[in-house]
Amino acid sequence: MTDPSADFVVPEAWLDLAHALADAARPVARRYFRQPLEIIAKADESPVTIADREIEQAMRALIEARFPDHGIFGEEFGRTREDAPVQWVLDPIDGTQAFITGMPIFGTLIAACYQGRPVLGVVDQPILEERWVGAAGHPSTFQGAPIHTSGCADPGGATLYSTHPDMFAGLGRAEDYGRLTAAVKRTRFGGDCYAYGLLASGWADLVVEAMLQPYDYCALGPIVEGAGGAVSDWAGDPLTITSDGTVVAAASPALNVAARGLLNR
């Protein structure tokens, strides 16, 4: 089957909107960061704050104003125009646990998917004022300058990031993940979306996750891939808006293959 997004080049108007969305999110996140907040528990017991909801509302309004025929899939307010070929996928604060505990490694995630495939991604860290952008047909950038992964191909020399080991136990894959951690040079936990920015910039080599939602991962693949890395699910398939929530993001195609070999042995 031909991939309709394989040769797709993201229009400049989409990139302009992505930057505008991140610009709109920053002051809201900064206003609420390290301030007393009411923490609301969602049905899955994950926390949400007024900042999450205010940011998503602002971003949705901008999309509606510029591209009213595009779909929107946001963590806080669900989906609109689900059948539209272009879907904007939004996570206003990825890493809410970090946000509510005052740690500046959370980020606003913005993705555009075309025919189900992520083709544009932004990770914006509002407190540090750092921004990674990746888009099909464009080089990935950090603070507007091109970036590249480390190119690491050997797990034995790799730095691995994952958000938390519990995600693998919850999937019944703790033993598989343990083979990977035993093979790499070092393993670090935490980081959320920030770890993928470090990977794209060459400071880390591998990020492995599980049990993610589309708004958790759609923005990340275009950034890593546009910096020379390789991103897939654990089976090796490209990420889509309907993927199973497993992610292997690697500094090189060879490292992606090697990591998946350890996970799936």
Stockholm file with secondary structure:
# STOCKHOLM 1.0

chainA/1-265         MTDPSADFVVPEAWLDLAHALADAARPVARRYFRQPLEIIAKADESPVTIADREIEQAMRALIEARFPDHGIFGEEFGRTREDAPVQWVLDPIDGTQAFITGMPIFGTLIAACYQGRPVLGVVDQPILEERWVGAAGHPSTFQGAPIHTSGCADPGGATLYSTHPDMFAGLGRAEDYGRLTAAVKRTRFGGDCYAYGLLASGWADLVVEAMLQPYDYCALGPIVEGAGGAVSDWAGDPLTITSDGTVVAAASPALNVAARGLLNR
#=GR chainA/1-265 SS CCCTTTTCCCCHHHHHHHHHHHHHHHHHHHHHTTSCCCCEECTTSCEECHHHHHHHHHHHHHHHHHCTTSEEEETTTEEESTTCSEEEEEEEEECHHHHHTTCTTCEEEEEEEETTEEEEEEEEETTTTEEEEEETTEEEEETTEECCCCCCCCGGGCEEEESCTHHHHHTTCHHHHHHHHHHSSEEEECCTTHHHHHHHTTSCCEEEECSCCHHHHTTHHHHHHHTTCEEECTTSCCCCTTCCSCEEEESSHHHHHHHHHHHTC
#=GC SS_cons         CCCTTTTCCCCHHHHHHHHHHHHHHHHHHHHHTTSCCCCEECTTSCEECHHHHHHHHHHHHHHHHHCTTSEEEETTTEEESTTCSEEEEEEEEECHHHHHTTCTTCEEEEEEEETTEEEEEEEEETTTTEEEEEETTEEEEETTEECCCCCCCCGGGCEEEESCTHHHHHTTCHHHHHHHHHHSSEEEECCTTHHHHHHHTTSCCEEEECSCCHHHHTTHHHHHHHTTCEEECTTSCCCCTTCCSCEEEESSHHHHHHHHHHHTC
//
